Amino acid sequence: MALLMYDDVRKEADPEKALLNFMESTYQAGALLAGWNVEEMKVPALQELH
């Protein structure tokens, strides 16, 4: 299980980036455990979405 505490995000210099990094890392961990073909479902890098 992955937990990200609201107060921890608020304390970050860049809360949006911290949240996006957390979500990406939890997605990657879950996909790996589920045996998904991550390369097949690849999306643009977070920096490209802004």
Buried (B, 14 or more C-beta within 10 A) or exposed (E): EEEEEEEEBEEEEEEEEBBBBBEEEBBEEEEEEEEEEEEEEEEEEEEEEE
